[in-house]
Amino acid sequence: MLQTDAVRNLQFDSEIRTAQLRNVDPRDVGPISITAQPTSTQERIPLPLPISTVGNNLSTSRTFSIPMTGYDFLTELPSVHIEQTFELNAALTSISSENRYIVRSPLGDAIYACSESSTSNNRLLWGSSRPFQMHLLDRTHQEAMVFRKRFALGSYCCQPNNIEVWIPPGNLLGRVLQSPSLMTPEYFIEDGSSGEPIFCIRGPDKSGFCCFCLPKEAFFRIDSGGDLRASIDHKWLASKSQYTTNIYFSDAKLSAKERALILGAAFLIEYAFFQKRL
């Protein structure tokens, strides 16, 4: 769906707004026990956190607040789906704009609004190899994660593809690094604290020598200790007439942190193989 800049800055989705939106009243999300913190007129107003009510009977119910913020939204989801929103100016010109994405649950609910921050010179000169920061806003209109990608030329160059996953107020969850490989694309997900690899990502066979060799529909396997833990694929979604990048969590015991790192890997793969090249 094509969107003008005005529409893009106004709203990503009916449930999530962009980081640039200011002075917006919180939505009515039903009964709450915790309200948004006060902010100045120059700051975003976060939405109240959701709550659940539990109890032994109707007369002795108790209310507990559930802090579903940040990467906690990924907990227990069997899959997530990344959809790109296309810009009108990018469709009419040869200069790429800053990309925008929506991360959705299997039911189609918007989980994160993703907004790229990069310079026009880098987009013009380096295309999908450009450095950028991807800001992810959750349902409370607060920044949940930041993906930081450095300038990259490919696995055989001095600047291989890599991305870092950060959470506020400045904690490194981990990083995804491309490994030099001749026939199969290969990446490693490293823990931010120890630097130890925790997952290995392998793409289709006979497609590692050149990014152009990878078809539009591709499958990436995510292993740990030889066991399948998750997978990433890029497929055509007929109902929306566009390609989507999909993550399937095969291991239900994956932590929210591990799921966030896999989400960062999916964005790195999206730019490395499926964005327009120079």
Backbone bond lengths (Angstrom), bond angles and torsions (degrees), N, CA, C in turn:
res aa  C-N    CA-C-N  psi(-1)  N-CA   C-N-CA  omega(-1)  CA-C   N-CA-C  phi
1 M - - - 1.459 - - 1.516 109.06 -
2 L 1.330 118.02 124.83 1.443 121.98 -179.13 1.503 110.03 -79.31
3 Q 1.338 115.54 140.54 1.448 121.19 -179.21 1.510 109.15 -134.80
4 T 1.323 117.16 141.28 1.449 121.14 172.94 1.508 109.22 -78.82
5 D 1.362 115.68 168.16 1.459 119.40 178.25 1.517 111.23 -60.23
6 A 1.324 117.59 -37.90 1.459 119.93 -178.45 1.521 111.17 -63.91
7 V 1.336 116.18 -42.18 1.456 119.30 178.73 1.511 110.59 -67.43
8 R 1.351 116.03 -40.69 1.460 120.12 -179.81 1.516 111.38 -61.13
9 N 1.334 117.57 -43.74 1.454 120.83 -179.50 1.521 112.23 -72.00
10 L 1.328 117.11 -23.06 1.453 119.71 -178.66 1.513 111.72 -78.06
11 Q 1.349 116.07 -45.93 1.460 117.55 -171.38 1.511 111.18 -162.73
12 F 1.348 117.64 131.52 1.446 122.36 172.59 1.511 109.97 -82.47
13 D 1.306 116.24 -43.05 1.438 121.93 -170.73 1.505 107.86 -152.73
14 S 1.303 117.44 163.20 1.454 120.31 179.94 1.516 111.89 -66.43
15 E 1.345 118.14 -13.47 1.455 121.27 -177.18 1.519 113.15 -111.77
16 I 1.348 118.79 -21.31 1.452 121.92 -174.94 1.511 108.92 -130.58
17 R 1.340 118.47 135.67 1.448 122.80 178.40 1.520 110.19 -107.57
18 T 1.328 116.30 164.63 1.456 120.83 -178.46 1.514 111.78 -76.59
19 A 1.356 114.91 164.07 1.461 120.08 -179.31 1.513 111.72 -68.05
20 Q 1.349 116.85 -22.36 1.454 119.19 -177.59 1.516 112.61 -79.65
21 L 1.342 118.23 -11.94 1.449 120.63 -176.85 1.519 110.32 -72.21
22 R 1.323 118.82 132.51 1.447 122.75 -177.05 1.520 110.29 -129.69
23 N 1.355 113.92 159.14 1.462 121.54 175.05 1.527 112.26 55.77
24 V 1.340 116.59 46.74 1.449 121.54 178.48 1.514 109.07 -109.15
25 D 1.339 117.45 132.18 1.452 121.16 178.93 1.519 109.83 -72.03
26 P 1.339 118.56 145.56 1.466 120.50 178.25 1.513 111.23 -61.54
27 R 1.348 116.59 149.82 1.449 121.61 176.11 1.515 110.14 -73.75
28 D 1.308 115.14 158.29 1.444 121.14 174.13 1.518 108.13 -82.26
29 V 1.337 117.02 106.90 1.456 120.97 -177.05 1.511 111.67 -108.90
30 G 1.335 119.06 18.81 1.447 121.72 177.60 1.515 111.47 92.63
31 P 1.347 116.66 -166.75 1.474 121.07 -178.30 1.514 110.87 -60.82
32 I 1.313 117.28 134.85 1.456 122.04 179.80 1.509 109.49 -136.33
33 S 1.309 115.30 155.43 1.451 120.20 175.65 1.512 111.92 -116.81
34 I 1.363 116.67 -10.49 1.451 121.28 177.79 1.514 107.04 -129.19
35 T 1.292 118.03 127.73 1.461 121.74 -179.20 1.510 110.31 -102.73
36 A 1.322 116.66 168.62 1.462 121.81 -179.52 1.510 110.27 -68.06
37 Q 1.331 115.41 146.63 1.441 120.82 178.05 1.528 109.99 -70.86
38 P 1.338 119.12 145.22 1.458 120.18 179.09 1.515 111.39 -66.88
39 T 1.318 116.36 142.37 1.452 121.89 178.93 1.506 109.10 -134.23
40 S 1.329 115.24 164.69 1.450 120.32 177.34 1.514 109.24 -77.20
41 T 1.306 116.70 172.99 1.460 121.18 -178.50 1.513 112.00 -68.77
42 Q 1.332 117.44 -16.48 1.457 121.18 -178.96 1.514 112.40 -92.90
43 E 1.340 118.36 1.71 1.446 121.17 -176.12 1.525 110.14 -113.73
44 R 1.344 115.28 158.66 1.446 119.70 173.82 1.509 109.79 -69.44
45 I 1.310 117.70 150.05 1.450 122.89 176.66 1.517 107.68 -101.98
46 P 1.352 119.57 108.71 1.452 120.54 -178.98 1.519 111.36 -69.37
47 L 1.324 116.34 152.29 1.444 121.16 177.51 1.520 110.35 -79.02
48 P 1.350 117.62 156.70 1.464 120.33 175.37 1.519 110.60 -63.23
49 L 1.341 115.86 152.04 1.446 120.76 178.15 1.518 109.78 -79.77
50 P 1.351 118.73 145.76 1.465 121.18 178.37 1.513 111.07 -72.20
51 I 1.350 116.21 155.94 1.458 121.14 178.07 1.517 108.63 -131.34
52 S 1.319 115.99 160.84 1.456 121.24 172.15 1.518 108.40 -127.23
53 T 1.340 117.63 147.14 1.461 123.32 -178.98 1.507 108.94 -111.62
54 V 1.353 116.03 124.74 1.461 121.46 179.77 1.509 108.82 -130.88
55 G 1.339 117.46 158.68 1.453 121.46 178.30 1.505 111.28 176.80
56 N 1.353 116.15 165.72 1.457 120.68 -179.90 1.522 112.05 -74.58
57 N 1.332 116.65 -33.74 1.452 120.36 177.98 1.510 108.44 -151.03
58 L 1.319 116.42 178.86 1.447 120.47 -175.07 1.514 112.71 -68.20
59 S 1.337 117.72 -28.08 1.468 120.43 -176.55 1.509 112.84 -84.50
60 T 1.338 117.97 -16.77 1.474 120.76 -177.64 1.515 110.32 -124.99
61 S 1.326 117.75 46.65 1.457 120.12 178.59 1.516 110.00 -79.16
62 R 1.320 116.38 147.52 1.449 122.92 178.95 1.518 108.67 -126.59
63 T 1.317 115.86 148.18 1.452 121.52 -177.09 1.518 110.33 -112.45
64 F 1.322 116.16 129.36 1.455 121.83 177.54 1.525 107.92 -123.30
65 S 1.320 116.52 136.16 1.460 120.33 177.28 1.517 109.83 -83.86
66 I 1.324 116.00 136.97 1.458 122.21 179.18 1.527 108.05 -110.18
67 P 1.335 119.25 108.14 1.473 121.12 -175.97 1.522 112.47 -76.66
68 M 1.324 116.56 71.03 1.457 121.36 179.89 1.516 110.10 -80.13
69 T 1.310 115.91 79.97 1.454 121.59 178.42 1.521 108.77 -132.45
70 G 1.332 115.75 170.41 1.452 120.16 175.74 1.515 112.26 61.29
71 Y 1.325 116.99 -141.30 1.450 120.62 -178.65 1.520 112.36 -82.14
72 D 1.357 118.33 2.50 1.462 120.86 174.83 1.522 111.95 -62.27
73 F 1.340 117.55 -24.05 1.459 120.13 179.70 1.524 111.80 -64.04
74 L 1.334 117.73 -19.03 1.464 120.96 -179.47 1.521 112.55 -82.38
75 T 1.324 117.26 -11.97 1.454 121.33 -175.60 1.526 110.82 -62.17
76 E 1.323 115.58 130.84 1.468 124.41 173.48 1.531 114.33 68.91
77 L 1.312 118.57 4.91 1.462 119.51 175.55 1.527 109.60 -76.20
78 P 1.330 118.82 133.84 1.468 119.37 177.77 1.520 113.15 -74.41
79 S 1.327 117.08 -22.79 1.459 120.27 -179.41 1.523 109.06 -163.48
80 V 1.329 116.08 161.00 1.465 122.81 171.10 1.520 107.84 -136.74
81 H 1.335 116.33 154.29 1.450 121.49 -173.08 1.529 109.45 -133.01
82 I 1.332 115.95 127.73 1.464 122.64 -174.56 1.517 108.64 -103.05
83 E 1.337 115.95 119.07 1.456 122.04 178.81 1.523 109.49 -115.34
84 Q 1.303 116.49 132.53 1.461 121.00 176.95 1.519 109.63 -90.09
85 T 1.340 116.28 137.68 1.461 121.54 173.28 1.519 107.36 -98.10
86 F 1.314 116.98 127.88 1.456 121.73 -173.13 1.522 110.62 -95.03
87 E 1.337 114.68 142.86 1.459 121.87 -175.45 1.523 110.44 -100.35
88 L 1.320 115.48 144.03 1.451 121.00 -179.34 1.525 111.82 -65.08
89 N 1.350 116.60 -41.14 1.467 118.49 -178.44 1.521 111.65 -68.41
90 A 1.338 117.87 -30.98 1.465 120.44 177.23 1.519 111.14 -70.88
91 A 1.336 116.44 -31.85 1.461 119.59 180.00 1.515 111.88 -74.36
92 L 1.329 117.75 -28.08 1.458 121.50 -176.13 1.519 113.38 -94.50
93 T 1.334 117.77 -14.38 1.458 121.13 -178.77 1.520 109.78 -125.64
94 S 1.328 115.50 168.50 1.466 120.82 179.47 1.521 112.34 -88.97
95 I 1.335 117.68 -4.34 1.458 121.78 -178.77 1.519 109.14 -93.42
96 S 1.311 116.45 122.88 1.454 121.41 -178.77 1.528 110.60 -71.06
97 S 1.310 116.31 141.89 1.454 121.35 175.40 1.523 108.90 -95.98
98 E 1.314 116.32 173.83 1.460 120.80 176.27 1.522 108.44 -67.61
99 N 1.321 116.04 127.87 1.460 120.53 -174.53 1.517 111.48 -72.91
100 R 1.326 115.11 150.65 1.457 123.52 176.20 1.529 108.37 -129.85
101 Y 1.319 116.06 140.58 1.451 121.42 -179.23 1.523 110.37 -137.43
102 I 1.324 114.70 158.82 1.457 122.57 169.46 1.523 107.59 -122.52
103 V 1.328 117.43 128.55 1.461 122.31 174.13 1.524 107.46 -98.43
104 R 1.342 116.42 123.01 1.452 121.26 -174.51 1.530 111.54 -118.44
105 S 1.320 114.75 155.53 1.461 122.33 174.13 1.525 109.24 -80.77
106 P 1.351 118.70 172.87 1.475 119.64 177.80 1.523 113.26 -59.94
107 L 1.336 117.87 -24.84 1.458 121.49 179.48 1.523 112.96 -85.50
108 G 1.332 116.60 -2.03 1.455 120.63 179.17 1.513 114.46 93.10
109 D 1.333 118.07 0.18 1.461 120.42 178.81 1.524 110.18 -70.99
110 A 1.318 116.61 140.17 1.462 121.16 177.69 1.524 109.54 -75.74
111 I 1.336 115.96 126.24 1.471 121.46 178.88 1.523 110.28 -101.14
112 Y 1.324 116.43 -46.78 1.466 121.04 -179.25 1.523 109.97 -135.27
113 A 1.309 115.42 145.28 1.457 122.62 165.76 1.519 107.25 -103.16
114 C 1.330 117.16 127.32 1.463 122.72 -172.46 1.518 109.11 -114.78
115 S 1.322 115.74 126.71 1.463 121.71 -175.14 1.522 109.72 -128.42
116 E 1.330 116.52 118.93 1.461 121.34 178.61 1.520 110.63 -77.66
117 S 1.329 116.10 142.05 1.462 123.02 173.77 1.525 108.01 -123.38
118 S 1.352 116.08 111.62 1.460 121.20 179.95 1.518 108.66 -152.63
119 T 1.324 116.46 167.83 1.460 120.18 -178.77 1.522 110.26 -91.84
120 S 1.326 116.10 151.72 1.459 120.64 179.61 1.536 111.30 -64.13
121 N 1.331 117.09 -33.52 1.467 120.19 178.49 1.523 111.25 -64.19
122 N 1.331 117.22 -43.87 1.464 120.18 178.99 1.519 111.67 -65.53
123 R 1.334 116.83 -38.64 1.459 119.59 178.28 1.526 110.78 -65.89
124 L 1.339 116.48 -38.12 1.462 120.46 -178.55 1.524 111.54 -72.86
125 L 1.345 117.36 -41.21 1.464 121.50 -173.95 1.529 112.58 -82.72
126 W 1.337 116.87 -40.64 1.455 119.38 -168.01 1.527 113.94 -112.75
127 G 1.316 118.96 -7.34 1.459 119.99 177.57 1.511 112.33 59.54
128 S 1.326 116.56 -133.78 1.466 120.62 -177.46 1.523 112.95 -73.47
129 S 1.349 118.06 -9.50 1.472 121.09 176.17 1.524 112.01 -82.03
130 R 1.307 117.57 -1.31 1.464 122.48 -172.74 1.529 112.14 -65.52
131 P 1.330 116.81 153.44 1.467 119.88 170.17 1.523 109.49 -79.10
132 F 1.324 116.37 150.26 1.459 120.13 178.11 1.524 109.80 -163.58
133 Q 1.321 115.15 169.90 1.453 123.25 168.48 1.523 107.41 -120.08
134 M 1.329 116.51 132.32 1.453 121.96 177.12 1.534 107.52 -109.24
135 H 1.341 115.55 116.73 1.457 121.46 -178.41 1.529 109.27 -97.88
136 L 1.325 116.60 127.25 1.449 122.33 -179.42 1.522 109.69 -110.16
137 L 1.336 117.41 120.36 1.453 123.59 177.98 1.518 109.24 -102.97
138 D 1.343 116.68 135.11 1.461 119.73 -179.84 1.526 110.55 -92.14
139 R 1.318 117.01 -169.53 1.453 122.16 -174.71 1.527 113.36 -69.04
140 T 1.318 117.19 -15.59 1.461 120.01 178.22 1.524 112.01 -92.15
141 H 1.354 116.46 9.38 1.474 122.91 -179.20 1.525 112.42 67.47
142 Q 1.332 117.00 19.84 1.454 121.01 178.24 1.531 109.29 -108.87
143 E 1.336 115.36 152.71 1.458 120.11 179.49 1.519 109.95 -70.28
144 A 1.333 115.68 121.22 1.455 121.19 -177.75 1.521 111.88 -93.41
145 M 1.337 116.66 -42.84 1.460 122.32 -177.69 1.514 109.67 -149.53
146 V 1.330 115.04 160.81 1.462 121.97 173.27 1.521 107.66 -133.65
147 F 1.339 116.22 126.35 1.452 121.44 174.39 1.527 108.15 -101.05
148 R 1.318 117.00 124.96 1.462 122.20 -179.23 1.528 109.62 -113.83
149 K 1.305 115.24 113.04 1.467 121.10 -179.90 1.525 108.89 -107.57
150 R 1.305 115.50 131.86 1.453 121.07 177.41 1.529 110.28 -90.59
151 F 1.316 114.34 166.08 1.465 119.86 176.85 1.524 109.27 -59.94
152 A 1.333 116.80 135.48 1.459 121.16 -176.78 1.513 110.00 -142.96
153 L 1.334 115.85 145.18 1.455 121.93 178.70 1.521 112.60 -116.63
154 G 1.329 117.74 -11.93 1.459 119.96 -179.42 1.508 111.57 137.85
155 S 1.334 116.29 169.84 1.463 120.91 -173.86 1.517 113.20 -69.48
156 Y 1.353 118.64 -23.38 1.456 120.68 -176.40 1.524 112.41 -95.66
157 C 1.320 117.60 0.38 1.457 121.37 -179.07 1.527 110.07 -100.00
158 C 1.317 115.47 176.89 1.460 119.83 179.49 1.515 111.39 -73.62
159 Q 1.346 117.66 -9.63 1.451 121.98 179.53 1.527 109.92 -123.30
160 P 1.340 118.70 79.52 1.468 119.94 178.34 1.524 110.82 -72.14
161 N 1.328 115.95 162.27 1.459 121.22 178.80 1.521 110.23 -64.93
162 N 1.320 115.93 134.07 1.467 120.88 177.05 1.514 109.08 -157.25
163 I 1.320 115.45 154.73 1.459 121.22 178.81 1.514 108.51 -147.24
164 E 1.326 116.84 144.87 1.465 123.12 178.26 1.520 109.14 -111.91
165 V 1.331 116.41 143.37 1.458 122.77 179.17 1.527 108.31 -111.34
166 W 1.335 116.56 118.01 1.453 123.35 -178.31 1.519 109.85 -118.01
167 I 1.335 115.83 151.28 1.455 121.59 172.62 1.518 108.16 -127.73
168 P 1.351 118.08 150.35 1.469 120.63 178.90 1.523 110.15 -62.22
169 P 1.364 116.82 147.27 1.469 127.61 5.81 1.526 114.34 -92.05
170 G 1.321 118.95 13.01 1.462 122.14 179.82 1.515 111.60 145.65
171 N 1.337 116.35 39.90 1.454 121.36 -179.10 1.527 109.72 -103.95
172 L 1.318 116.40 131.13 1.460 122.47 179.56 1.522 109.52 -85.22
173 L 1.344 116.44 114.94 1.460 120.23 176.06 1.519 111.58 -75.75
174 G 1.316 116.07 -41.87 1.459 120.19 -178.51 1.510 110.20 170.89
175 R 1.314 115.71 -174.28 1.464 121.23 -178.35 1.521 109.85 -142.86
176 V 1.329 114.98 157.29 1.460 122.08 177.16 1.514 107.35 -118.44
177 L 1.344 116.94 125.15 1.450 122.56 -175.38 1.517 110.24 -121.79
178 Q 1.320 116.54 138.17 1.454 121.46 175.69 1.519 109.67 -83.55
179 S 1.325 115.14 136.25 1.458 120.99 179.46 1.521 109.71 -104.24
180 P 1.349 118.10 136.17 1.466 119.37 178.02 1.530 111.03 -60.50
181 S 1.315 116.48 125.13 1.458 121.22 179.16 1.523 108.48 -148.44
182 L 1.311 116.58 144.61 1.453 120.71 -172.71 1.520 112.78 -83.99
183 M 1.332 117.65 -44.29 1.459 120.61 -171.61 1.523 114.07 -112.77
184 T 1.335 118.02 -23.66 1.465 120.96 -174.59 1.517 109.94 -128.78
185 P 1.333 119.15 126.68 1.473 120.47 175.22 1.524 109.90 -60.72
186 E 1.318 115.98 133.26 1.458 120.37 -176.33 1.525 109.76 -139.78
187 Y 1.329 115.29 134.72 1.465 122.28 178.97 1.521 108.89 -133.54
188 F 1.345 115.05 155.35 1.456 121.04 174.65 1.524 109.11 -124.39
189 I 1.327 115.78 137.00 1.463 122.05 175.04 1.524 107.87 -101.21
190 E 1.323 116.74 121.15 1.465 122.21 -177.07 1.527 110.85 -109.00
191 D 1.329 115.40 145.85 1.454 121.42 175.53 1.517 109.85 -72.21
192 G 1.339 117.23 139.14 1.455 120.56 -176.69 1.506 113.71 -71.23
193 S 1.342 118.10 -27.29 1.463 121.04 -177.55 1.521 111.85 -83.98
194 S 1.322 116.37 -49.76 1.468 120.28 -174.72 1.522 113.22 -94.30
195 G 1.337 117.59 -22.11 1.456 120.31 -175.23 1.511 113.73 76.45
196 E 1.338 117.09 5.45 1.460 121.13 -179.40 1.529 110.40 -82.04
197 P 1.334 118.03 141.14 1.467 120.38 176.14 1.524 111.16 -68.97
198 I 1.328 116.41 135.30 1.464 120.45 -179.54 1.526 111.93 -116.91
199 F 1.333 117.88 -22.48 1.460 121.83 177.72 1.523 109.87 -140.18
200 C 1.317 115.25 151.58 1.462 122.25 172.45 1.525 107.96 -120.42
201 I 1.318 116.99 132.66 1.460 122.77 -179.34 1.525 108.44 -113.85
202 R 1.324 116.47 127.43 1.466 121.68 178.89 1.511 109.93 -126.36
203 G 1.326 115.43 133.71 1.444 121.26 179.97 1.511 112.68 -94.34
204 P 1.328 117.27 -166.19 1.474 120.90 -179.69 1.527 111.66 -64.09
205 D 1.325 116.42 148.74 1.459 121.63 177.46 1.524 110.70 -66.60
206 K 1.322 115.41 152.78 1.462 123.69 175.73 1.535 112.43 58.20
207 S 1.326 115.91 36.72 1.470 119.41 178.44 1.521 111.49 -137.45
208 G 1.324 118.31 10.48 1.450 120.42 -174.57 1.514 114.66 -87.79
209 F 1.333 118.31 -19.18 1.460 119.95 -175.16 1.524 112.26 -70.75
210 C 1.329 116.76 -31.16 1.457 120.39 -175.02 1.512 108.79 -148.42
211 C 1.349 116.18 136.75 1.456 120.25 -179.67 1.525 111.50 -63.10
212 F 1.348 117.54 -25.78 1.453 120.25 -178.36 1.527 111.51 -72.24
213 C 1.355 117.82 -15.45 1.451 120.46 -177.45 1.521 112.35 -78.63
214 L 1.311 117.89 -12.80 1.451 121.28 -176.42 1.518 109.67 -83.90
215 P 1.328 119.13 127.40 1.460 120.52 178.70 1.526 111.37 -70.71
216 K 1.332 115.15 166.31 1.465 119.77 -179.47 1.523 112.28 -64.33
217 E 1.324 116.53 -31.85 1.452 121.16 176.03 1.520 108.18 -104.66
218 A 1.334 116.41 113.65 1.459 121.12 -173.52 1.524 109.94 -141.45
219 F 1.334 115.18 159.56 1.465 122.13 -176.58 1.522 109.02 -128.20
220 F 1.348 115.78 133.75 1.466 122.39 177.68 1.533 108.30 -121.21
221 R 1.311 115.53 131.64 1.457 122.27 -179.17 1.529 109.55 -99.60
222 I 1.327 117.47 134.86 1.467 123.14 179.67 1.522 108.23 -113.89
223 D 1.334 116.33 113.91 1.462 122.37 -174.87 1.529 110.97 -115.22
224 S 1.310 113.64 158.36 1.466 122.11 170.73 1.524 107.18 -150.07
225 G 1.336 115.94 117.15 1.456 119.45 -177.40 1.512 113.50 65.18
226 G 1.329 117.55 26.63 1.447 121.18 -179.66 1.508 114.89 85.22
227 D 1.325 118.02 -4.74 1.462 122.11 -178.95 1.521 110.39 -102.47
228 L 1.326 116.26 142.22 1.456 121.46 176.80 1.523 109.52 -71.90
229 R 1.336 116.63 122.07 1.469 120.93 -179.76 1.528 112.08 -108.42
230 A 1.323 116.44 -30.73 1.465 121.24 179.82 1.522 108.00 -165.48
231 S 1.322 116.33 174.71 1.458 120.97 177.62 1.522 109.22 -150.01
232 I 1.324 114.67 155.32 1.465 122.49 177.61 1.523 107.52 -127.66
233 D 1.320 116.44 132.10 1.451 118.51 174.15 1.526 110.19 -136.36
234 H 1.316 114.35 161.05 1.464 122.51 179.18 1.515 106.76 -123.74
235 K 1.343 116.10 113.74 1.455 120.89 -172.56 1.520 111.16 -134.88
236 W 1.326 114.15 159.54 1.457 121.77 175.56 1.532 109.36 -80.90
237 L 1.340 116.54 126.70 1.457 122.07 177.79 1.525 107.73 -102.47
238 A 1.328 115.90 103.22 1.464 120.62 -173.90 1.523 112.01 -64.99
239 S 1.334 117.34 -33.77 1.463 119.82 -176.62 1.522 112.67 -66.37
240 K 1.351 116.96 -24.01 1.464 120.58 179.46 1.520 112.67 -118.32
241 S 1.318 116.03 3.66 1.468 122.07 177.01 1.523 112.30 54.11
242 Q 1.321 116.36 48.47 1.456 121.09 177.77 1.520 109.59 -159.36
243 Y 1.348 114.55 162.31 1.456 120.36 174.44 1.532 109.44 -83.28
244 T 1.315 115.48 144.23 1.458 121.21 175.81 1.524 109.48 -127.92
245 T 1.323 116.00 149.71 1.465 122.10 173.31 1.517 107.50 -100.46
246 N 1.322 116.92 123.22 1.462 122.05 -171.84 1.526 110.78 -119.30
247 I 1.322 115.33 139.82 1.465 121.80 177.04 1.525 107.98 -116.84
248 Y 1.330 116.26 128.25 1.464 121.60 177.56 1.531 108.07 -117.44
249 F 1.323 116.09 120.26 1.462 121.42 -178.96 1.523 108.30 -89.81
250 S 1.323 116.11 100.00 1.468 120.92 -178.73 1.511 111.68 -70.24
251 D 1.330 117.37 -33.72 1.463 122.92 179.85 1.529 108.82 -95.96
252 A 1.315 117.48 110.53 1.466 121.54 -178.88 1.523 112.50 -67.80
253 K 1.346 117.55 -15.12 1.460 121.07 -177.82 1.528 112.89 -88.69
254 L 1.309 118.21 3.60 1.461 120.54 177.74 1.520 109.89 -60.76
255 S 1.337 116.27 135.48 1.467 120.41 179.42 1.523 110.09 -75.64
256 A 1.338 115.58 165.20 1.463 120.23 178.05 1.522 110.54 -61.97
257 K 1.331 117.68 -35.32 1.462 121.70 178.15 1.517 110.62 -63.64
258 E 1.328 117.51 -45.78 1.460 120.94 179.84 1.528 111.19 -64.23
259 R 1.333 116.48 -37.78 1.463 120.18 178.12 1.532 110.83 -66.45
260 A 1.336 117.02 -37.21 1.461 120.47 178.43 1.528 110.69 -64.95
261 L 1.332 117.56 -39.08 1.464 120.80 178.29 1.526 111.14 -66.74
262 I 1.320 116.88 -38.21 1.465 120.28 176.92 1.519 110.35 -66.32
263 L 1.336 117.39 -36.40 1.465 120.46 176.17 1.529 110.33 -62.76
264 G 1.331 117.26 -41.31 1.461 120.26 175.87 1.519 111.81 -62.00
265 A 1.344 116.90 -38.51 1.464 120.64 177.70 1.527 111.00 -63.76
266 A 1.325 117.03 -36.95 1.470 120.44 179.22 1.524 110.98 -63.69
267 F 1.330 117.73 -38.48 1.458 120.03 177.85 1.531 110.90 -68.67
268 L 1.328 117.36 -37.49 1.463 119.74 177.45 1.525 110.77 -63.12
269 I 1.331 117.05 -43.19 1.455 121.29 178.16 1.521 110.80 -65.54
270 E 1.323 117.02 -37.50 1.465 121.12 178.24 1.528 110.86 -57.91
271 Y 1.341 117.00 -46.02 1.460 120.06 -179.12 1.523 111.84 -75.80
272 A 1.322 118.01 -33.91 1.461 120.26 -176.02 1.524 112.60 -71.19
273 F 1.346 117.76 -32.98 1.459 119.90 -171.44 1.526 115.34 -120.71
274 F 1.324 117.77 -27.91 1.457 118.58 -167.34 1.513 114.68 -116.79
275 Q 1.321 119.20 -4.60 1.454 121.15 171.75 1.519 108.95 -85.73
276 K 1.336 117.06 161.27 1.451 121.14 -179.47 1.525 109.69 -64.98
277 R 1.300 115.34 135.49 1.462 121.89 179.53 1.524 109.58 -97.06
278 L 1.360 114.84 165.97 1.474 119.75 175.20 1.517 110.50 -68.43
